[in-house]
Amino acid sequence: IIFLLSLRCSVDNRVTRVAWLNRSSILYAGNDKWCLDPRVVLLSNTKTEYSIQIQDVDVYDEGPYTCSVQTDNHPKTSRVHLIVQVSPKIVEISSDISINEGGNISLTCIATGRPDPTITWRHISPKAVGFVSEDEYLEITGITREQSGEYECSASNDVATPVVRRVKVTVNYPPYISDAKSTGVPVGQKGILQCEASAVPAAEFQWYKDDKRLVEGQKGVKVESKAFFSRLTFFNVSEQDYGNYTCVASNKLGNTNVSIILYEISEPTSSTLFQDTPLGKEAEPEIHPCSLEIQPACVMRL
């Protein structure tokens, strides 16, 4: 974006000589250019106006500008002070960082602008409330897994819309098994044991029965592991499949395990489904205590 500055000076027919000065340096005198800066050009030199233009204005152009005119009687001057405002710009910011839980971090965000921009840090998280820092530096000691995520640096000075940059903070922690339940399955049916664990980096899972590790491709068993869970599937449960299984979740920071039992349950039959139900018994005649033929006042309850 090229910012143009026009400096105008009103004159009349009494003026004999005119000039524009920056501080004590002459920019233009009449139609003659005195400065070497190619950005400074003459716009108008008439009987009513004397004006110049400065192209692509920057902070170095800030300062006093003087229009000097010479009349028959005496010289006159008119002065204006230029204040250059600059939109904020983030010139330095910390790189994305990975740290183990409990460690300390220091994030930096340096910005330029005129006036000097205000720097704020904000944690991009549903649980975060307001700013976490109103300074160029953000210090976090004893970081927790809840403090992981993106941190946004904002630089503002009311000249333009704030500029923002983000830093991703990854907090590593050992696996924690959050869900694992024992399961009952009848013989010959499909059975599933599942183990869920949160960890950063993502956990690697292993399954054991007694001291024997179960691997993918083992007959009748499928081991399926994703980022946060592992599933052990039995397609046709046999008596030998029942027992205690161990799920082990591990990453570079540690490991944890849990025991899960695959146990036998009886498959429902028609006799158990209808046992002790009206449909499972021989219907017996029901004698109602009320008889409409004997007592008109007797109430029938439906």
C-alpha positions in Angstrom: 0.0 0.0 0.0 1.4 3.4 -1.0 0.4 6.2 1.3 0.4 9.7 -0.2 0.9 13.0 1.7 -0.2 16.2 0.1 1.0 19.5 1.6 -0.9 22.6 0.4 -0.2 26.3 1.0 -2.7 29.0 0.0 -1.1 32.1 -1.6 -2.3 35.3 -3.3 -0.9 37.7 -5.9 1.2 39.5 -3.3 3.5 36.5 -3.0 6.8 36.7 -4.9 8.6 33.6 -3.7 7.5 30.3 -2.1 9.2 27.3 -0.7 8.5 24.1 1.2 10.9 23.0 3.9 11.3 19.9 6.1 12.9 21.0 9.3 15.7 23.2 7.9 16.1 21.4 4.6 14.5 22.9 1.5 12.3 20.5 -0.5 11.1 22.8 -3.2 11.7 26.5 -3.9 9.3 27.7 -6.6 9.5 25.2 -9.4 13.0 24.1 -8.4 13.5 20.8 -6.5 16.2 21.0 -3.9 15.9 17.6 -2.3 17.2 14.3 -3.9 14.3 12.2 -2.6 12.4 10.9 -5.7 9.2 10.5 -3.6 8.8 14.3 -3.3 7.1 15.9 -6.2 5.6 19.3 -7.0 1.8 19.2 -7.4 0.9 22.9 -7.9 2.4 26.3 -8.2 -0.3 28.8 -9.1 -1.4 32.2 -8.0 -3.6 30.6 -5.3 -1.9 27.4 -4.3 1.6 26.0 -3.8 1.6 22.3 -3.0 3.9 19.3 -2.9 3.3 15.5 -2.5 5.3 12.9 -0.7 4.7 9.4 -1.9 5.0 6.1 0.1 5.2 7.9 3.4 7.1 6.2 6.2 8.1 6.9 9.8 11.3 8.8 8.7 9.1 11.5 7.1 7.6 12.4 10.5 8.4 15.9 11.7 7.7 19.6 11.0 7.0 20.9 7.5 7.0 24.7 6.7 5.6 26.7 3.9 7.6 29.9 3.5 6.3 32.8 1.4 7.9 36.1 0.5 5.7 39.1 0.0 6.5 42.8 -0.8 6.3 43.6 2.9 7.9 40.7 4.8 8.2 36.8 4.8 5.6 34.6 6.3 5.6 31.0 7.3 3.0 28.3 8.0 3.9 25.1 9.8 2.4 21.7 10.1 3.7 18.7 12.1 3.4 15.3 10.6 2.8 12.3 12.9 3.1 9.0 11.1 1.0 6.1 12.4 1.9 2.6 11.5 -0.2 -0.5 11.7 0.9 -3.2 14.1 3.1 -6.0 12.8 4.3 -9.1 14.6 8.0 -9.4 13.7 9.0 -12.2 16.1 7.0 -15.1 17.7 7.9 -18.4 19.3 7.8 -21.6 17.3 5.5 -24.4 18.1 6.7 -26.3 21.2 6.4 -29.8 22.7 7.0 -30.2 26.4 6.5 -32.9 29.0 3.8 -32.4 31.6 5.2 -30.5 34.6 7.8 -28.5 32.6 8.1 -24.8 32.1 7.7 -22.8 28.9 8.2 -19.2 27.8 6.5 -17.8 24.8 7.6 -14.6 23.1 5.7 -12.2 20.8 7.4 -9.0 19.5 5.5 -6.5 17.5 6.2 -3.1 15.9 3.9 -0.1 15.1 3.2 3.5 15.9 2.0 4.0 18.5 3.6 1.0 20.2 1.1 -1.9 20.0 -0.4 -3.6 23.0 0.4 -7.3 23.2 -2.0 -9.9 24.7 -1.8 -13.7 24.9 -5.0 -15.8 24.9 -5.4 -19.6 25.3 -7.6 -20.9 22.5 -9.6 -23.4 24.7 -13.3 -23.8 25.7 -12.2 -23.7 29.4 -10.0 -20.6 29.0 -11.4 -17.4 30.5 -10.0 -14.0 29.2 -6.4 -13.2 28.5 -3.6 -15.3 30.1 -1.0 -12.5 29.7 -1.0 -8.8 28.7 2.7 -8.7 27.9 5.2 -9.7 25.1 6.1 -12.8 27.2 4.0 -15.6 28.5 5.4 -17.8 31.2 3.9 -21.1 32.3 5.4 -23.1 35.1 4.4 -26.7 35.9 2.4 -27.0 32.7 -0.5 -29.5 32.7 -2.2 -31.4 29.9 -5.2 -29.1 30.2 -3.0 -26.2 29.2 -2.0 -27.7 25.9 -3.4 -26.3 22.6 -3.0 -23.1 20.7 -2.0 -19.7 22.2 -2.9 -16.6 20.3 -0.8 -13.5 20.3 -2.7 -10.3 19.4 -1.0 -6.9 18.6 -3.2 -3.8 18.4 -2.7 0.0 18.4 -6.1 1.3 17.0 -4.5 2.2 13.7 -5.8 -0.9 12.0 -7.4 -4.2 12.9 -5.2 -6.2 15.4 -2.8 -8.7 13.9 -2.8 -12.2 15.4 -0.4 -15.2 15.3 -0.7 -18.5 17.0 1.7 -20.9 18.7 0.8 -24.6 19.3 1.8 -26.0 22.6 1.9 -29.8 22.9 2.0 -31.3 26.4 3.2 -34.9 26.6 2.0 -37.2 29.3 2.0 -40.9 30.0 -1.0 -43.2 29.1 -4.0 -43.2 31.4 -6.6 -45.9 30.8 -10.0 -44.3 31.0 -12.3 -47.2 30.2 -12.1 -51.0 30.2 -14.9 -53.3 31.1 -15.2 -57.0 31.5 -17.6 -58.7 29.1 -19.9 -61.8 29.2 -20.4 -63.7 26.0 -22.1 -67.1 25.3 -20.1 -69.9 23.7 -20.2 -69.6 19.9 -21.0 -65.9 19.8 -18.9 -62.9 18.9 -17.1 -61.2 21.9 -15.3 -57.9 22.1 -13.0 -56.5 24.7 -12.1 -52.8 24.5 -9.5 -50.7 26.2 -9.4 -46.9 25.9 -6.4 -44.7 26.9 -5.5 -41.1 26.6 -1.8 -40.2 26.1 0.5 -37.8 24.2 2.2 -39.1 22.1 -0.6 -41.6 21.4 -0.3 -44.8 23.2 0.7 -48.1 21.7 -1.4 -51.1 22.8 -0.6 -54.7 23.5 -2.9 -57.5 24.6 -1.9 -60.5 26.8 -3.6 -63.6 28.0 -1.7 -64.8 31.0 1.9 -64.3 29.8 1.2 -64.8 26.1 0.9 -61.8 23.8 -1.9 -61.8 21.3 -1.1 -60.6 17.9 -3.0 -59.6 14.8 -3.7 -62.6 12.5 -4.1 -65.1 15.3 -6.8 -67.6 14.4 -10.2 -66.5 15.5 -9.0 -63.2 17.1 -8.6 -59.7 15.6 -6.5 -57.0 17.3 -7.4 -53.5 16.2 -5.7 -50.4 17.6 -6.4 -46.8 16.9 -5.0 -43.6 18.5 -7.0 -43.7 21.7 -8.4 -47.3 22.0 -7.7 -50.9 21.2 -10.2 -53.6 20.5 -9.9 -57.4 20.9 -12.5 -59.3 18.8 -13.4 -63.0 19.2 -15.4 -64.1 16.2 -16.5 -67.5 17.7 -15.9 -67.6 21.4 -14.9 -71.0 22.7 -14.3 -72.3 26.3 -10.6 -71.8 25.9 -11.2 -68.1 25.2 -12.6 -67.3 28.6 -10.3 -65.9 31.2 -8.3 -62.9 32.2 -6.8 -60.5 29.6 -4.4 -57.7 30.1 -4.4 -54.5 28.1 -1.0 -52.6 28.2 -0.9 -49.0 27.0 2.6 -47.4 26.6 4.4 -44.4 25.1 7.9 -42.9 25.6 6.9 -41.4 29.0 5.6 -44.6 30.6 3.0 -47.4 30.5 0.0 -48.6 32.4 -2.2 -51.8 32.2 -5.6 -53.1 33.2 -7.1 -56.5 33.6 -10.3 -57.4 31.7 -12.2 -60.6 32.0 -14.0 -62.4 29.2 -16.5 -64.6 31.0 -19.2 -67.1 30.0 -22.9 -66.3 30.2 -25.8 -68.6 29.2 -27.5 -67.9 25.9 -31.2 -67.1 26.4 -33.6 -69.9 25.5 -37.4 -69.9 24.8 -38.0 -71.5 28.2 -36.1 -68.8 30.1 -37.6 -66.1 28.0 -41.2 -67.1 29.0 -40.5 -68.5 32.5 -42.8 -67.0 35.2 -44.8 -65.1 32.6 -48.5 -65.4 31.9 -47.6 -66.8 28.5 -45.4 -69.4 30.0 -48.1 -70.9 32.2 -51.3 -72.7 31.5 -54.0 -70.2 31.7 -56.2 -70.6 34.7 -59.8 -69.2 35.0 -59.8 -66.0 37.0 -62.7 -65.6 39.4 -63.4 -62.0 39.9 -64.7 -60.9 43.3 -67.4 -58.8 41.7 -70.5 -60.1 40.0 -72.7 -57.7 38.1 -75.6 -60.0 38.4 -75.6 -60.0 42.2 -74.8 -56.5 43.4 -75.4 -53.4 41.2 -73.1 -51.4 43.5 -70.1 -53.6 42.8 -67.4 -51.8 40.7 -65.5 -53.5 38.1 -61.8 -52.6 37.9 -60.3 -53.0 34.5 
